[in-house]
Amino acid sequence: MNMSGIDRLATSMAETGIRQEVGAAVLKKAQDIQKSTATQLLAAIPAMPGAQNLPAYLGNTINTKA
């Protein structure tokens, strides 16, 4: 193998590593933005008022046979 082939191979490997690092950084930034957006959306949901005049047993079980 000649030296120019080794140079091209080394350059190609370095570029691939940089591309992977950039891709991972972009993915992490996108996940951080999604986390922030989801947190803001959850905080914006108004609190539900308590159930009034309902028996205490309602809402204590889940029907899993339906």
Stockholm file with secondary structure:
# STOCKHOLM 1.0

chainA/1-66         MNMSGIDRLATSMAETGIRQEVGAAVLKKAQDIQKSTATQLLAAIPAMPGAQNLPAYLGNTINTKA
#=GR chainA/1-66 SS CCHHHHHHHHHHHHHHHHHHHHHHHHHHHHHHHHHHHHHHHHHHSCCCCCCCSCCTTTTSCCCCCC
#=GC SS_cons        CCHHHHHHHHHHHHHHHHHHHHHHHHHHHHHHHHHHHHHHHHHHSCCCCCCCSCCTTTTSCCCCCC
//
